[in-house]
């Protein structure tokens, strides 16, 4: 039986054949691996010829040593950034907006729920036609949700985003320096 590349199939060349034949489409397996855009690039020093055409067998550093040092350095960088005045200012601006905003919003929601359960006569009072106080208060919940989201995004854009972005760049620069400029 002939295959699409005009090579005869041997016995056992079916779905259960070896991986050697599965990737063989007329080109050497080594060349196909390097030309395949979906195949990850080999790590430097792993199986690459060193000029003598013999594969190099590099021994990686023990697991965890480099990662532990990098993690320790990263922890130190982030701890330093967290102690900085710029970070404290960004967090303070966030808290000064969010804490009162959430308190007002939750207070308004609890007042709506309490009024709906304890004062059904008030909530059923008609305002215009079939629209009653309960319906207006429920729609007010949606309105205040969107207003709070808009106010939050505006506050973030005007008072925190620029400082947070500068802080992020500084943090990345410190992390790069801690890793020895590896990025």
Phi, psi and omega in degrees: 000136182262142176267179183292341179258024175061030175246141183287140175281141176262170178297136179089005179272064178241201180299335182265015182287171185290162180294335180298317181278336184293325181263357185278110178235040177095352177242153178300146183299324182295317180292321180294326181294320181283335181272346183286116182291343182267348179280133179293147180292141180293148177295144179301133177089357182257103175074010179269142179291146180254024180102339179263003181066009174261135180298140180273134177247084179284142178260122181288158176295155181304140181300138173094332183293310179293317180297319181295318179294318179294320179294320178297316179297317180296319178299319180295318180297312183291326176294320178296317179296319181296328178280348185290154180294325181296317179295316180298325178293316179298314179295322178296318177297321178297310182296321181296336177268313190288316184299308178294324180297315179293320179298315179295315182295314179294323176299316179296319179293314180297320178299320178297313181294316180296315179297322180294327182268328184262339182230067182294333178295318178295316182291334181272355181297124181291144178251308179210108180065239181271355180279125180243179183298321180298319178295317179295320178293321177296317176294327176298328176298314178297315181300313181292330176298312180292323178295318179296318178297318178296315181296321179296313181294324178294315179299316180297316182295318185275329190242345185232326189300315182295315180295321179293322178294317177298320178296320179296316179297317179298319180296316179296322179295317178295321179295320177298316179295323181293328179273002179084028179071031185284354179247000000 
